[in-house]
Structure formats: structure tokens, C-alpha cells
Amino acid sequence: MITKAKEILSGAKGKMSNAVNHLDEELKTYRAGKANPMVFNNVLVDYYGSPTPIPQVASVTTPDAKTLMLQPWEKKMIGPIEKAIIDANLGFTPSNNGESIRCVVPALTEERRRELMKKAKGAGENAKVSVRNARRDAIELLKKANKDGMPEDLQKEYEQLVQKETDAFTKKVDELVAAKEKEMMTV
């Protein structure tokens, strides 16, 4: 029975970890006033009929703190990439020289900062919901295992361990969101 309890705890930790990792990756795509190639990870361009993320059709570099440079692997992709950047409404105005696309990162306005912070908090709440859902699922599985013969003290012990993991992952979510907010408010 103890191996069953360990499996349940391990599964819950995995789900919670995935939620935090997803939040971390999502927050990296938020533009915080300096050039960050990750902002293009979610921007899709039409590549031979299929929507493809920009980093898969061009190399994205940061020659300096306020500039993003995109070097498409095929010259004919310059137009579609420019259109995708404009359509994504990232606040960039792309310009090309026939070889590459340059995007100058403007300073964030106070309104845009507040909008991004609100979005970051929303993403953090979604991650917390996922963590709590993993906790709920684990506790339900422990209760079911108790009905199937697991000792009650073992069930209670593992419920407490699941709660400790939930608290730790919730704290990690709060730390990630707070760090992103601090980064966005730094001019």
C-alpha cells in the first residue's frame, strides 16, 4: 500500500511541476522593455500552409538591448514574418533590408506595463488552479485507496505530504509572478 501512496504523491508532484514550468515558459514570452527573443515563440507565420512559430523559420538574435534581429532561412519568408509580427500586436514595427528583419523594442508605457502585470497575475492564478487540481486529484485517489484497504494513518500522512507539496508549488508560482512584475516595473 505504501508504494501506491508514493505513486499518487509522485504523480501529483509531476502535475504541479508541469504547471509551474508552463507558467515559467509563458512568463518568458512577456516583453519587459528589453529585447527578448522569446517574445516570438508564440507568434505563428504561415510556412507552406501550416502555422509555424517564428523561431522555426528564422534565427532570432539580440544585437543590443533594444533590438531584435530576425534572419529568415528563406528570403521569401521576410514578408510573411513581418506580417505575423504586425498581426501579433507585440508593439514592434518591423523593418527589413531584403536580407533580415529588425525590430526596435520601444520602452513600455505605464498602461502596457499594468496590462502585462494583469496578464502575468492571471497566468499565475491559472497555474495555482492547476496545482490545486493536482492536489484534489491526489487526495481523491488516496481516499479511494483507503477504501481499497490502505491504512487510514497512511492515507492522512500522504494527504499532509500532498498539501506540503501544494504549498511549496503555490509559493513558487507567487515567486515567479513577483519576479516578472519586478522586471516589468523596472524601467
C-alpha positions as CSV (number, residue, x, y, z in Angstrom):
1,M,0.0,0.0,0.0
2,I,2.9,2.4,0.7
3,T,4.0,2.1,-2.9
4,K,0.5,3.1,-4.1
5,A,0.7,6.2,-1.8
6,K,4.1,7.1,-3.1
7,E,2.9,6.7,-6.8
8,I,0.0,9.1,-6.0
9,L,2.3,11.7,-4.4
10,S,4.8,11.4,-7.2
11,G,2.0,11.9,-9.8
12,A,0.7,14.9,-8.0
13,K,4.2,16.4,-7.8
14,G,4.7,15.8,-11.5
15,K,1.4,17.6,-12.4
16,M,2.3,20.5,-10.1
17,S,5.8,20.8,-11.5
18,N,4.4,20.8,-15.1
19,A,2.0,23.7,-14.1
20,V,4.9,25.8,-12.7
21,N,7.2,25.0,-15.7
22,H,4.4,26.0,-18.1
23,L,3.9,29.3,-16.2
24,D,7.7,29.9,-16.3
25,E,7.8,29.4,-20.1
26,E,4.7,31.6,-20.5
27,L,6.2,34.5,-18.5
28,K,9.3,34.4,-20.6
29,T,7.3,35.4,-23.6
30,Y,6.1,38.6,-21.9
31,R,8.0,41.6,-23.1
32,A,9.5,43.7,-20.3
33,G,11.0,46.7,-22.1
34,K,14.2,45.0,-23.3
35,A,14.9,42.7,-26.3
36,N,14.0,39.1,-25.6
37,P,13.9,36.6,-28.4
38,M,11.3,34.5,-26.5
39,V,8.6,37.0,-27.4
40,F,8.4,35.4,-30.9
41,N,7.9,31.8,-29.6
42,N,4.1,32.1,-29.7
43,V,3.9,34.2,-33.0
44,L,2.9,31.9,-35.8
45,V,3.8,32.5,-39.5
46,D,2.2,30.7,-42.5
47,Y,5.0,28.4,-43.7
48,Y,4.0,26.3,-46.7
49,G,0.4,26.2,-45.5
50,S,1.0,25.4,-41.9
51,P,1.2,27.8,-38.9
52,T,4.8,27.7,-37.6
53,P,6.4,29.6,-34.7
54,I,8.8,32.2,-36.0
55,P,11.9,30.7,-34.3
56,Q,11.4,27.6,-36.5
57,V,11.7,29.6,-39.8
58,A,14.3,32.2,-38.8
59,S,17.1,32.8,-36.4
60,V,16.2,35.4,-33.7
61,T,19.1,37.3,-32.1
62,T,19.6,40.4,-30.0
63,P,22.4,42.5,-31.3
64,D,21.8,45.0,-28.5
65,A,19.5,45.5,-25.5
66,K,16.8,47.3,-27.6
67,T,16.9,45.5,-30.9
68,L,15.7,42.1,-32.1
69,M,17.1,40.8,-35.4
70,L,15.4,38.0,-37.4
71,Q,17.3,36.2,-40.2
72,P,14.8,34.1,-42.2
73,W,16.3,30.9,-43.5
74,E,14.4,31.6,-46.8
75,K,14.3,35.1,-48.2
76,K,10.7,34.7,-49.4
77,M,9.7,34.4,-45.8
78,I,10.5,38.0,-44.9
79,G,7.1,39.3,-45.9
80,P,5.0,36.7,-44.1
81,I,7.2,37.1,-40.9
82,E,6.8,40.8,-41.0
83,K,3.0,40.4,-41.3
84,A,2.9,37.9,-38.5
85,I,4.8,40.3,-36.2
86,I,2.4,43.1,-37.0
87,D,-0.6,40.9,-36.6
88,A,0.6,39.6,-33.2
89,N,0.4,43.2,-31.9
90,L,3.6,43.0,-29.8
91,G,4.2,46.7,-30.1
92,F,7.0,46.3,-32.6
93,T,7.3,47.9,-36.0
94,P,9.4,45.5,-38.1
95,S,11.7,46.9,-40.9
96,N,13.6,44.8,-43.4
97,N,16.6,45.4,-45.6
98,G,15.8,42.5,-48.0
99,E,18.0,40.1,-46.0
100,S,16.8,40.4,-42.4
101,I,14.1,42.0,-40.2
102,R,15.0,44.4,-37.5
103,C,12.6,45.2,-34.6
104,V,13.4,48.0,-32.3
105,V,11.9,47.4,-28.8
106,P,10.1,50.5,-27.6
107,A,10.0,51.4,-23.9
108,L,6.9,50.1,-22.3
109,T,4.2,52.6,-21.4
110,E,2.8,52.6,-17.9
111,E,-0.5,51.4,-19.3
112,R,1.2,48.5,-21.2
113,R,3.1,47.6,-18.0
114,R,-0.1,47.4,-16.0
115,E,-1.7,45.3,-18.7
116,L,1.2,42.9,-18.8
117,M,1.2,42.6,-14.9
118,K,-2.5,41.8,-15.0
119,K,-1.8,39.1,-17.6
120,A,1.0,37.7,-15.5
121,K,-1.2,37.6,-12.4
122,G,-3.9,35.8,-14.5
123,A,-1.3,33.2,-15.7
124,G,-0.2,32.8,-12.1
125,E,-3.7,32.1,-11.0
126,N,-4.2,29.6,-13.7
127,A,-1.0,27.8,-12.6
128,K,-2.3,27.8,-9.0
129,V,-5.6,26.3,-10.1
130,S,-3.7,23.5,-11.9
131,V,-1.7,22.9,-8.7
132,R,-4.8,22.8,-6.6
133,N,-6.5,20.4,-9.1
134,A,-3.5,18.1,-8.8
135,R,-3.9,18.2,-5.0
136,R,-7.6,17.4,-5.2
137,D,-7.0,14.5,-7.6
138,A,-4.3,13.1,-5.4
139,I,-6.4,13.3,-2.3
140,E,-9.3,11.6,-4.1
141,L,-7.0,8.8,-5.1
142,L,-5.8,8.4,-1.5
143,K,-9.3,8.2,-0.3
144,K,-10.2,5.6,-2.9
145,A,-7.0,3.6,-1.9
146,N,-8.2,3.9,1.7
147,K,-11.5,2.2,0.8
148,D,-9.5,-0.4,-1.1
149,G,-7.5,-1.3,2.1
150,M,-4.9,1.4,2.6
151,P,-4.5,2.1,6.4
152,E,-6.1,5.4,7.4
153,D,-3.0,6.8,9.1
154,L,-1.0,6.2,5.9
155,Q,-3.7,8.0,3.9
156,K,-3.7,11.0,6.3
157,E,0.2,11.1,6.3
158,Y,0.2,11.3,2.5
159,E,-2.6,13.8,2.4
160,Q,-0.4,16.0,4.5
161,L,2.6,15.4,2.2
162,V,0.4,16.3,-0.8
163,Q,-0.6,19.6,1.0
164,K,3.1,20.4,1.7
165,E,3.9,20.0,-2.0
166,T,0.9,22.1,-2.9
167,D,2.1,24.9,-0.6
168,A,5.6,24.7,-2.0
169,F,4.5,24.9,-5.6
170,T,2.0,27.7,-4.8
171,K,4.8,29.6,-3.3
172,K,7.0,29.0,-6.4
173,V,4.1,30.4,-8.6
174,D,3.9,33.5,-6.4
175,E,7.7,34.0,-6.6
176,L,7.7,33.7,-10.4
177,V,4.9,36.2,-10.8
178,A,6.5,38.6,-8.4
179,A,9.9,38.4,-10.2
180,K,8.2,39.1,-13.5
181,E,6.3,42.1,-12.0
182,K,9.5,43.5,-10.6
183,E,11.2,43.0,-14.0
184,M,8.3,44.8,-15.8
185,M,8.2,47.7,-13.4
186,T,12.0,48.3,-13.7
187,V,12.4,51.0,-16.4
